[in-house]
């Protein structure tokens, strides 16, 4: 299940409209719509805001249990196939994502200040 589908599922469980969730998460309704339709992929800050607004752990949006599909009923001849998809993330993935997002934010702020200083000196 995609992150967007999970956001929609938890939003419906909580009985919230897209506008309600957007207001609670302090983001735009159009962003919620884009996320739920998988047109955009949220960064860690947005995911954290949405999880908090939904009252769930961010890992509920990130982690899928393994999916095992047996295709024995659609076997060709004597060939039986089994597909296992593992979508498990290391436990510290959220910490790393948030740390990286904070570093990116700090770098952008520093870049903006530098640009302001350069422009003001001209």
Backbone as JSON, one array per atom type, in Angstrom:
{
  "sequence": "XXXXXXXXXXXXXXXXXXXXXXXXXXXXXXXXXXXXXXXXXXXXXXXXXXXXXXXXXXXXXXXXXXXXXXXXXXXXXXXXXXXXXXXXXXXXXXXXXXXXXXXXXXXXXXXXXXXXXXXXXX",
  "N": [[0.86, -1.17, 0.0], [0.6, 2.21, -0.84], [2.12, 5.26, 0.46], [0.43, 7.44, 0.18], [-2.07, 6.16, -0.05], [-2.22, 5.06, 2.49], [-2.33, 7.38, 4.06], [-4.83, 8.38, 3.25], [-6.44, 6.23, 4.12], [-6.07, 6.27, 6.98], [-7.0, 8.84, 7.44], [-9.69, 8.6, 6.75], [-10.46, 6.72, 8.68], [-10.25, 8.29, 10.96], [-12.26, 10.01, 10.43], [-11.93, 12.42, 9.09], [-11.94, 15.21, 6.82], [-10.14, 16.09, 3.81], [-9.51, 18.76, 4.03], [-9.77, 19.18, 6.81], [-7.66, 17.55, 7.78], [-5.5, 18.82, 6.54], [-5.6, 21.34, 7.77], [-5.13, 20.61, 10.48], [-2.57, 19.52, 10.21], [-1.17, 21.64, 9.37], [-0.65, 22.19, 6.66], [-1.31, 22.58, 3.11], [-4.54, 21.91, 1.63], [-4.47, 21.07, -0.99], [-1.99, 19.88, -1.08], [-2.4, 17.63, 0.53], [-4.24, 16.3, -1.1], [-2.63, 15.8, -3.38], [-0.72, 14.11, -2.24], [-2.31, 11.93, -1.38], [-3.17, 10.97, -3.82], [-0.89, 10.02, -4.81], [0.68, 11.69, -6.38], [2.68, 13.27, -5.48], [5.56, 12.86, -3.36], [5.95, 12.78, 0.05], [8.15, 14.72, 2.19], [10.18, 14.07, 5.11], [9.46, 15.86, 7.14], [6.87, 16.73, 6.46], [5.57, 14.24, 6.51], [5.82, 13.66, 9.23], [4.25, 15.73, 10.36], [1.73, 15.05, 9.32], [1.34, 12.48, 10.39], [1.29, 13.13, 13.11], [-0.99, 14.79, 13.16], [-2.89, 12.9, 12.52], [-2.75, 11.31, 14.7], [-1.14, 9.06, 14.82], [1.7, 6.81, 14.68], [4.59, 7.71, 12.85], [5.8, 5.6, 11.55], [3.69, 3.96, 10.89], [2.89, 4.95, 8.5], [5.07, 4.49, 6.92], [6.04, 1.8, 7.0], [5.48, -1.4, 5.67], [4.09, -4.59, 6.16], [5.54, -7.75, 5.31], [4.64, -9.05, 2.17], [3.3, -11.89, 0.88], [2.9, -13.77, -1.97], [1.37, -16.43, -3.4], [1.44, -18.21, -6.36], [0.42, -20.62, -7.14], [-2.03, -21.47, -8.08], [-2.08, -20.45, -10.55], [-0.19, -21.73, -11.94], [2.21, -22.7, -14.39], [2.4, -25.51, -16.18], [4.41, -27.61, -14.31], [5.46, -25.67, -12.77], [5.65, -23.69, -9.96], [5.24, -20.63, -8.37], [6.51, -18.27, -6.0], [6.33, -15.14, -4.54], [7.97, -12.83, -2.56], [7.76, -9.82, -0.95], [9.57, -7.53, 0.75], [9.21, -4.81, 2.75], [10.56, -3.58, 4.85], [11.97, -1.2, 6.93], [15.07, -0.03, 8.34], [15.24, 0.43, 11.91], [16.16, 2.95, 12.63], [15.6, 4.63, 10.52], [13.75, 6.75, 10.43], [14.87, 8.58, 12.24], [17.24, 9.19, 10.88], [16.19, 10.3, 8.5], [14.81, 12.58, 9.51], [16.95, 13.96, 10.68], [18.55, 14.47, 8.43], [16.75, 16.09, 7.0], [16.59, 18.3, 8.7], [19.23, 19.22, 8.52], [19.32, 19.94, 5.82], [17.46, 22.01, 5.83], [18.82, 23.84, 7.48], [21.06, 24.35, 5.87], [19.83, 25.56, 3.66], [18.8, 27.87, 4.86], [21.2, 29.13, 5.59], [22.26, 29.55, 3.06], [20.37, 31.33, 2.04], [20.79, 33.56, 3.72], [23.42, 34.2, 3.01], [23.06, 34.89, 0.33], [21.42, 37.15, 0.66], [23.25, 38.85, 1.96], [25.15, 39.16, -0.08], [23.62, 40.41, -2.06], [22.9, 42.77, -0.75], [25.31, 44.1, -0.57], [25.84, 45.08, -3.05]],
  "CA": [[0.0, 0.0, 0.0], [1.42, 3.42, -0.94], [2.0, 6.21, 1.56], [-0.79, 8.21, -0.08], [-3.22, 5.31, 0.3], [-2.26, 4.95, 3.95], [-2.81, 8.67, 4.58], [-6.28, 8.39, 3.0], [-7.07, 5.23, 4.99], [-6.1, 6.77, 8.35], [-7.86, 10.03, 7.47], [-11.07, 8.11, 6.78], [-10.68, 6.09, 9.99], [-10.43, 9.39, 11.92], [-13.44, 10.79, 10.03], [-11.5, 13.77, 8.71], [-11.88, 15.58, 5.41], [-8.8, 16.53, 3.43], [-9.34, 20.11, 4.6], [-9.53, 19.03, 8.25], [-6.31, 17.04, 7.97], [-4.58, 19.87, 6.13], [-5.59, 22.35, 8.83], [-4.48, 20.03, 11.66], [-1.15, 19.27, 9.91], [-0.62, 22.94, 8.96], [-0.23, 22.17, 5.26], [-2.44, 22.91, 2.26], [-5.44, 20.82, 1.24], [-4.01, 20.56, -2.28], [-0.87, 18.98, -0.81], [-3.01, 16.36, 0.98], [-4.8, 15.68, -2.29], [-1.51, 15.3, -4.2], [-0.12, 12.97, -1.53], [-3.23, 10.79, -1.39], [-3.26, 10.44, -5.18], [0.47, 9.61, -5.13], [1.3, 12.58, -7.35], [3.9, 13.76, -4.84], [6.09, 12.06, -2.27], [6.21, 13.71, 1.15], [9.42, 14.65, 2.9], [10.02, 13.58, 6.47], [8.77, 16.86, 7.97], [5.45, 16.64, 6.12], [5.09, 12.97, 7.05], [5.72, 13.79, 10.69], [3.09, 16.58, 10.63], [0.51, 14.29, 9.01], [1.2, 11.41, 11.4], [0.88, 13.78, 14.35], [-2.38, 15.23, 12.99], [-3.74, 11.71, 12.51], [-2.6, 10.6, 15.97], [-0.51, 7.76, 14.59], [3.16, 6.81, 14.59], [5.02, 7.9, 11.45], [6.11, 4.28, 10.98], [2.46, 3.41, 10.33], [2.82, 5.41, 7.11], [6.27, 4.07, 6.19], [6.38, 0.38, 7.0], [4.5, -2.41, 5.27], [4.47, -5.96, 6.5], [5.88, -8.53, 4.12], [3.51, -9.54, 1.39], [3.67, -13.13, 0.21], [1.88, -14.14, -2.94], [1.57, -17.73, -4.02], [0.78, -18.28, -7.66], [0.28, -22.03, -7.5], [-3.26, -21.67, -8.82], [-1.85, -19.97, -11.91], [1.07, -22.35, -12.32], [2.36, -23.14, -15.78], [2.97, -26.85, -16.1], [4.75, -27.98, -12.95], [6.17, -24.54, -12.16], [4.91, -22.94, -8.96], [6.08, -19.48, -7.99], [6.19, -17.54, -4.78], [6.98, -13.85, -4.52], [7.96, -12.19, -1.26], [8.18, -8.43, -1.01], [9.86, -7.02, 2.09], [9.29, -3.36, 2.81], [10.95, -3.22, 6.2], [13.0, -0.18, 7.03], [15.8, -0.09, 9.61], [14.54, 1.16, 12.97], [16.62, 4.33, 12.74], [15.38, 5.35, 9.28], [13.06, 8.0, 10.72], [15.85, 9.49, 12.84], [18.14, 9.64, 9.81], [15.44, 11.2, 7.62], [14.58, 13.85, 10.19], [18.24, 14.62, 10.83], [18.91, 14.99, 7.11], [15.86, 17.19, 6.65], [17.01, 19.45, 9.5], [20.47, 19.71, 7.94], [18.97, 20.6, 4.57], [16.83, 23.28, 6.2], [19.87, 24.74, 7.96], [21.86, 24.76, 4.72], [19.05, 26.51, 2.87], [18.77, 29.13, 5.6], [22.53, 29.72, 5.45], [22.38, 30.0, 1.68], [19.54, 32.54, 1.91], [21.49, 34.66, 4.39], [24.57, 34.54, 2.19], [22.54, 35.6, -0.85], [21.0, 38.46, 1.13], [24.46, 39.64, 2.19], [25.74, 39.48, -1.37], [22.75, 41.39, -2.73], [22.93, 44.04, -0.01], [26.61, 44.74, -0.76], [25.91, 45.66, -4.41]],
  "C": [[0.91, 1.24, 0.0], [1.21, 4.33, 0.28], [0.73, 7.03, 1.4], [-2.04, 7.43, 0.29], [-3.36, 5.17, 1.81], [-2.77, 6.25, 4.58], [-4.32, 8.73, 4.43], [-7.0, 7.44, 3.94], [-7.18, 5.76, 6.43], [-6.97, 8.02, 8.49], [-9.32, 9.61, 7.54], [-11.41, 7.48, 8.12], [-10.96, 7.16, 11.04], [-11.64, 10.25, 11.58], [-13.11, 12.22, 9.65], [-11.62, 13.99, 7.21], [-10.44, 15.94, 5.09], [-8.51, 17.91, 4.03], [-9.05, 20.05, 6.09], [-8.1, 18.57, 8.52], [-5.27, 18.11, 7.63], [-4.47, 20.94, 7.22], [-4.83, 21.84, 10.05], [-2.98, 19.83, 11.45], [-0.43, 20.55, 9.48], [0.04, 22.87, 7.59], [-1.47, 22.42, 4.4], [-3.28, 21.67, 1.92], [-4.99, 20.23, -0.09], [-2.81, 19.62, -2.11], [-1.38, 17.62, -0.33], [-3.55, 15.61, -0.22], [-3.71, 15.07, -3.16], [-0.85, 14.08, -3.57], [-1.01, 11.74, -1.64], [-3.36, 10.18, -2.78], [-1.89, 10.01, -5.7], [1.1, 10.43, -6.25], [2.58, 13.18, -6.81], [4.29, 12.81, -3.71], [6.46, 13.01, -1.14], [7.62, 13.59, 1.7], [9.14, 14.27, 4.35], [9.29, 14.57, 7.38], [7.27, 16.81, 7.73], [4.86, 15.35, 6.67], [4.88, 13.03, 8.55], [4.49, 14.64, 11.07], [1.78, 15.81, 10.41], [0.28, 13.21, 10.05], [0.72, 12.0, 12.71], [-0.59, 14.2, 14.28], [-3.35, 14.06, 13.0], [-3.67, 10.93, 13.82], [-2.02, 9.22, 15.81], [1.01, 7.93, 14.61], [3.55, 6.94, 13.12], [5.35, 6.57, 10.78], [4.88, 3.6, 10.4], [2.29, 3.81, 8.87], [3.97, 4.86, 6.27], [6.42, 2.58, 5.99], [5.19, -0.46, 6.57], [5.01, -3.75, 5.78], [4.81, -6.67, 5.2], [4.61, -9.04, 3.47], [3.99, -10.8, 0.67], [2.53, -13.51, -0.71], [2.26, -15.48, -3.53], [0.79, -17.76, -5.31], [0.58, -19.72, -8.1], [-1.0, -22.29, -8.29], [-3.12, -21.21, -10.27], [-0.55, -20.56, -12.45], [1.04, -22.79, -13.78], [3.06, -24.49, -15.72], [3.2, -27.21, -14.64], [5.47, -26.86, -12.21], [5.23, -23.81, -11.2], [5.81, -21.8, -8.51], [5.59, -18.87, -6.7], [7.01, -16.26, -4.79], [6.86, -13.28, -3.12], [8.51, -10.78, -1.42], [8.38, -7.95, 0.42], [10.03, -5.51, 2.03], [9.65, -2.91, 4.21], [12.1, -2.23, 6.15], [13.77, -0.39, 8.33], [15.1, 0.78, 10.64], [14.93, 2.62, 13.03], [16.35, 5.15, 11.49], [14.69, 6.69, 9.52], [14.03, 9.02, 11.31], [16.79, 10.05, 11.78], [17.43, 10.61, 8.88], [15.22, 12.56, 8.26], [15.87, 14.64, 10.36], [18.69, 15.23, 9.5], [18.04, 16.16, 6.71], [16.22, 18.44, 7.43], [18.28, 20.06, 8.94], [20.21, 20.46, 6.64], [18.35, 21.96, 4.85], [17.87, 24.28, 6.66], [20.74, 25.23, 6.81], [21.13, 25.78, 3.85], [18.96, 27.87, 3.54], [20.1, 29.86, 5.49], [22.72, 30.28, 4.05], [21.57, 31.28, 1.47], [20.21, 33.74, 2.55], [22.67, 35.13, 3.58], [24.13, 35.33, 0.96], [22.08, 37.0, -0.48], [22.19, 39.38, 1.33], [25.1, 40.06, 0.88], [24.93, 40.55, -2.07], [22.77, 42.74, -2.05], [24.24, 44.79, -0.19], [26.72, 45.39, -2.13], [25.35, 47.04, -4.45]]
}
